[in-house]
Amino acid sequence: MNASSDAPQPRPPDKKKQSTAGVPQPDSPGEKTRSNWTDYRIEIILGNVLRTGVLLSAAVVLLGAAIYLTRHAHQPADYRIFRGDPSEFRTIPGVIHSVIEGRGRGWIQLGVLLLIATPIARVLFSVAGFVLERDRLYVAFTLIVLAVLLYSLLGSGLTF
Amino acid sequence: MTILEFTSVVGVVSFVAGLLGSLTGLGGGVVLVPLLTILFHVDIRYAIGASLVSVIATSSGAAAAYVKEGFSNIRIGMFLEIATTIGALFGAFLATRIPTAAIAIVFGLVLLYSAFISRIPRSQTQRNLPPDALATHLRLNGSFPDLEGQRTYNVQRVPSGFSLMFGAGALSGLLGIGSGAVKVLAMDQAMQIPFKVSTTTSNFMIGVTAAASAGVYLSRGYVDPGLVMPVMLGVLAGSLVGSHILVKAETKSLRLVFSLVILVLGLQMLYKGFWGYI
């Protein structure tokens, strides 16, 4: 898309131009403008949260891959028949336990859990953003989304 | 095949899927499940689990680049996420209950629809529609940077857009895809949201939608670490490379080739589903 998104440079030369293009001019009055501007700032923060989460989880998965491949490279791979993962790879306590034991697949699952947590963190930050804007309707909407996400994680048997 | 060979080949295929999905804007997730099941004979449940995880990775990775441009509308995104997350949860529970042949048939139909919709040019004409009462109350109307400064838009038909989004979420949860094609229908056609706004906002929503069904998949043992690892890393790397190379001249023919691939995979999935080879 654009070159400035590839590295976290503190102040890329075109950043200023871009943000004035994306944001209504600050001197135009009205509550709507202010709220749009705050929206834009929140979105930038959210974008950075997402990118950090994805890079962190990819790094953890890579580490797991290195351990897993050094130990199991020459065993046969077979995914033809669905058996379901063993329980140590499908609950949060199970994953943490196998990470402590230094198992490669445990680390990969930890990376997956971090990846799932990333959009949830994004929703949490959005709640904070709408609270700052005193937008009650959207605080409520965002809390509904958060509740569905937490239900999926906690209610589906992942925690035990 | 040994684990090392399997990991390498699946990683390369996932990289190409992520690259093409990003270059054509059609998404890589939709071809992954059929490729894994048809080429590598992976059980469709493992394939769906791995694809869903890769969808979260690419959506979250790309969103950071998109938001800088100021096109996405956080309110539209958050409001519609109520529908997509509940739909995704419903879809994921459905996936654990219906036979895999039925999943394959639904998948085939979605692939055919995606191939069809990718050939229809998306309307980019300026429309000055009157504000809709419900959309105004929900503060969904917005503006985005255009050549002549800020352009405002008024969102239409909120209830039908919201219902279609529930469907998009359910398909995402059932099939482990981002279901971009259904989101286009909801946001472009029903709600009349400008092309650039709907594309970026939908990308922003995909990660949250997929996270809603990922918990169910993980706890049911669909997310196998040995398969997820090459798929997630391959697709993520492919889509990151794809978003940094500008091959505008080639995109048109690339899009045609990719939609033909989607069409063929869709027919294969239908065949496998109906004849019970899955």
Boltz contact constraints between the chains, C-beta under 6 A:
constraints:
  - contact:
      token1: [A, 1]
      token2: [B, 65]
      max_distance: 6.0
  - contact:
      token1: [A, 1]
      token2: [B, 243]
      max_distance: 6.0
  - contact:
      token1: [A, 5]
      token2: [B, 65]
      max_distance: 6.0
  - contact:
      token1: [A, 21]
      token2: [B, 145]
      max_distance: 6.0
  - contact:
      token1: [A, 22]
      token2: [B, 70]
      max_distance: 6.0
  - contact:
      token1: [A, 22]
      token2: [B, 145]
      max_distance: 6.0
  - contact:
      token1: [A, 39]
      token2: [B, 74]
      max_distance: 6.0
  - contact:
      token1: [A, 43]
      token2: [B, 67]
      max_distance: 6.0
  - contact:
      token1: [A, 43]
      token2: [B, 74]
      max_distance: 6.0
  - contact:
      token1: [A, 44]
      token2: [B, 67]
      max_distance: 6.0
  - contact:
      token1: [A, 47]
      token2: [B, 63]
      max_distance: 6.0
  - contact:
      token1: [A, 47]
      token2: [B, 64]
      max_distance: 6.0
  - contact:
      token1: [A, 47]
      token2: [B, 67]
      max_distance: 6.0
  - contact:
      token1: [A, 50]
      token2: [B, 60]
      max_distance: 6.0
  - contact:
      token1: [A, 50]
      token2: [B, 63]
      max_distance: 6.0
  - contact:
      token1: [A, 50]
      token2: [B, 64]
      max_distance: 6.0
  - contact:
      token1: [A, 51]
      token2: [B, 64]
      max_distance: 6.0
  - contact:
      token1: [A, 54]
      token2: [B, 57]
      max_distance: 6.0
  - contact:
      token1: [A, 54]
      token2: [B, 60]
      max_distance: 6.0
  - contact:
      token1: [A, 54]
      token2: [B, 61]
      max_distance: 6.0
  - contact:
      token1: [A, 61]
      token2: [B, 229]
      max_distance: 6.0
  - contact:
      token1: [A, 65]
      token2: [B, 229]
      max_distance: 6.0
  - contact:
      token1: [A, 72]
      token2: [B, 3]
      max_distance: 6.0
  - contact:
      token1: [A, 73]
      token2: [B, 3]
      max_distance: 6.0
  - contact:
      token1: [A, 73]
      token2: [B, 4]
      max_distance: 6.0
  - contact:
      token1: [A, 74]
      token2: [B, 2]
      max_distance: 6.0
  - contact:
      token1: [A, 75]
      token2: [B, 3]
      max_distance: 6.0
  - contact:
      token1: [A, 77]
      token2: [B, 1]
      max_distance: 6.0
  - contact:
      token1: [A, 77]
      token2: [B, 3]
      max_distance: 6.0
  - contact:
      token1: [A, 77]
      token2: [B, 6]
      max_distance: 6.0
  - contact:
      token1: [A, 79]
      token2: [B, 42]
      max_distance: 6.0
  - contact:
      token1: [A, 79]
      token2: [B, 43]
      max_distance: 6.0
  - contact:
      token1: [A, 79]
      token2: [B, 46]
      max_distance: 6.0
  - contact:
      token1: [A, 79]
      token2: [B, 227]
      max_distance: 6.0
  - contact:
      token1: [A, 80]
      token2: [B, 41]
      max_distance: 6.0
  - contact:
      token1: [A, 82]
      token2: [B, 43]
      max_distance: 6.0
  - contact:
      token1: [A, 82]
      token2: [B, 45]
      max_distance: 6.0
  - contact:
      token1: [A, 84]
      token2: [B, 221]
      max_distance: 6.0
  - contact:
      token1: [A, 85]
      token2: [B, 221]
      max_distance: 6.0
  - contact:
      token1: [A, 85]
      token2: [B, 224]
      max_distance: 6.0
  - contact:
      token1: [A, 89]
      token2: [B, 225]
      max_distance: 6.0
  - contact:
      token1: [A, 90]
      token2: [B, 218]
      max_distance: 6.0
  - contact:
      token1: [A, 90]
      token2: [B, 219]
      max_distance: 6.0
  - contact:
      token1: [A, 90]
      token2: [B, 221]
      max_distance: 6.0
  - contact:
      token1: [A, 105]
      token2: [B, 225]
      max_distance: 6.0
  - contact:
      token1: [A, 108]
      token2: [B, 225]
      max_distance: 6.0
  - contact:
      token1: [A, 108]
      token2: [B, 229]
      max_distance: 6.0
  - contact:
      token1: [A, 109]
      token2: [B, 225]
      max_distance: 6.0
  - contact:
      token1: [A, 112]
      token2: [B, 53]
      max_distance: 6.0
  - contact:
      token1: [A, 115]
      token2: [B, 56]
      max_distance: 6.0
  - contact:
      token1: [A, 115]
      token2: [B, 57]
      max_distance: 6.0
  - contact:
      token1: [A, 116]
      token2: [B, 211]
      max_distance: 6.0
  - contact:
      token1: [A, 116]
      token2: [B, 214]
      max_distance: 6.0
  - contact:
      token1: [A, 118]
      token2: [B, 60]
      max_distance: 6.0
  - contact:
      token1: [A, 119]
      token2: [B, 207]
      max_distance: 6.0
  - contact:
      token1: [A, 119]
      token2: [B, 208]
      max_distance: 6.0
  - contact:
      token1: [A, 119]
      token2: [B, 211]
      max_distance: 6.0
  - contact:
      token1: [A, 120]
      token2: [B, 211]
      max_distance: 6.0
  - contact:
      token1: [A, 141]
      token2: [B, 78]
      max_distance: 6.0
  - contact:
      token1: [A, 141]
      token2: [B, 79]
      max_distance: 6.0
  - contact:
      token1: [A, 142]
      token2: [B, 78]
      max_distance: 6.0
  - contact:
      token1: [A, 144]
      token2: [B, 82]
      max_distance: 6.0
  - contact:
      token1: [A, 145]
      token2: [B, 81]
      max_distance: 6.0
  - contact:
      token1: [A, 145]
      token2: [B, 82]
      max_distance: 6.0
  - contact:
      token1: [A, 145]
      token2: [B, 85]
      max_distance: 6.0
  - contact:
      token1: [A, 148]
      token2: [B, 85]
      max_distance: 6.0
  - contact:
      token1: [A, 148]
      token2: [B, 86]
      max_distance: 6.0
  - contact:
      token1: [A, 148]
      token2: [B, 212]
      max_distance: 6.0
  - contact:
      token1: [A, 149]
      token2: [B, 211]
      max_distance: 6.0
  - contact:
      token1: [A, 149]
      token2: [B, 212]
      max_distance: 6.0
  - contact:
      token1: [A, 152]
      token2: [B, 89]
      max_distance: 6.0
  - contact:
      token1: [A, 152]
      token2: [B, 212]
      max_distance: 6.0
  - contact:
      token1: [A, 152]
      token2: [B, 215]
      max_distance: 6.0
  - contact:
      token1: [A, 152]
      token2: [B, 216]
      max_distance: 6.0
  - contact:
      token1: [A, 153]
      token2: [B, 215]
      max_distance: 6.0
  - contact:
      token1: [A, 156]
      token2: [B, 215]
      max_distance: 6.0
  - contact:
      token1: [A, 156]
      token2: [B, 216]
      max_distance: 6.0
  - contact:
      token1: [A, 156]
      token2: [B, 219]
      max_distance: 6.0
  - contact:
      token1: [A, 157]
      token2: [B, 219]
      max_distance: 6.0
  - contact:
      token1: [A, 158]
      token2: [B, 215]
      max_distance: 6.0
  - contact:
      token1: [A, 158]
      token2: [B, 219]
      max_distance: 6.0
